[in-house]
């Protein structure tokens, strides 16, 4: 039973060292300084369907689409070149 007491006493010493800090008398390390606060940027306003810029862009897009369609957009409608003659 003497060996069992030695083993239990050794385990107790190890646990006491882990929990108690190992018996060292050093002061605990100072925590690192806090990180600086993030810089907040101004929020951008998302365009809505009612904005003037959106309406102008939509109108320009429709005009461009119309210019790409129809007889005027084909290669056969050039006034300066006559085919076959």
C-alpha positions as CSV (number, residue, x, y, z in Angstrom):
1,X,0.0,0.0,0.0
2,X,3.0,2.3,0.3
3,X,3.4,2.3,-3.5
4,X,-0.2,3.3,-4.1
5,X,0.2,6.3,-1.7
6,X,3.4,7.4,-3.6
7,X,1.6,7.2,-6.9
8,X,-1.4,9.1,-5.7
9,X,0.8,11.7,-4.0
10,X,2.8,12.1,-7.3
11,X,-0.4,12.6,-9.3
12,X,-1.6,15.1,-6.7
13,X,1.7,17.0,-7.1
14,X,1.3,17.1,-10.9
15,X,-2.3,18.3,-10.7
16,X,-1.4,20.9,-8.1
17,X,1.4,22.1,-10.3
18,X,-0.9,22.4,-13.3
19,X,-3.7,24.1,-11.4
20,X,-1.5,26.2,-9.2
21,X,0.8,27.5,-11.8
22,X,3.8,25.3,-10.9
23,X,4.7,27.3,-7.8
24,X,6.3,30.1,-9.8
25,X,6.0,33.5,-8.4
26,X,6.0,35.4,-11.7
27,X,3.4,38.0,-12.3
28,X,0.9,37.0,-15.0
29,X,1.6,38.4,-18.4
30,X,-0.3,41.6,-19.4
31,X,-3.0,41.0,-21.9
32,X,-2.3,42.3,-25.4
33,X,-3.7,45.7,-26.2
34,X,-7.1,45.7,-27.9
35,X,-7.3,45.9,-31.7
36,X,-8.2,49.3,-33.1
37,X,-11.9,49.8,-34.0
38,X,-12.7,49.4,-37.7
39,X,-13.3,52.5,-39.7
40,X,-16.9,52.8,-40.7
41,X,-17.5,53.9,-44.3
42,X,-20.4,55.9,-45.6
43,X,-23.2,53.7,-46.9
44,X,-23.9,53.8,-50.6
45,X,-27.5,54.3,-51.6
46,X,-28.8,51.6,-53.9
47,X,-30.7,53.0,-56.9
48,X,-34.3,52.2,-57.2
49,X,-36.6,52.1,-60.2
50,X,-37.9,55.6,-59.4
51,X,-34.5,57.3,-59.7
52,X,-34.0,59.7,-62.5
53,X,-30.7,58.1,-63.4
54,X,-32.3,54.7,-63.7
55,X,-35.1,56.0,-65.9
56,X,-32.6,57.7,-68.2
57,X,-30.4,54.6,-68.4
58,X,-33.5,52.5,-69.3
59,X,-34.6,54.9,-71.9
60,X,-31.1,55.0,-73.5
61,X,-31.0,51.2,-73.4
62,X,-34.4,50.9,-75.2
63,X,-33.2,53.4,-77.9
64,X,-30.0,51.4,-78.5
65,X,-32.1,48.2,-78.8
66,X,-34.4,49.9,-81.3
67,X,-31.4,51.1,-83.3
68,X,-30.1,47.5,-83.6
69,X,-33.4,46.2,-84.9
70,X,-35.4,46.5,-88.1
71,X,-34.5,47.2,-91.7
72,X,-32.3,50.2,-90.9
73,X,-29.9,47.9,-89.0
74,X,-29.2,45.5,-91.9
75,X,-26.3,45.7,-94.3
76,X,-28.7,45.8,-97.2
77,X,-29.9,49.3,-96.4
78,X,-26.8,51.3,-97.2
79,X,-27.7,54.1,-99.5
80,X,-24.2,54.7,-101.0
81,X,-23.6,51.1,-102.3
82,X,-25.9,49.5,-104.9
83,X,-25.9,45.7,-105.1
84,X,-25.5,44.2,-108.5
85,X,-25.0,47.4,-110.4
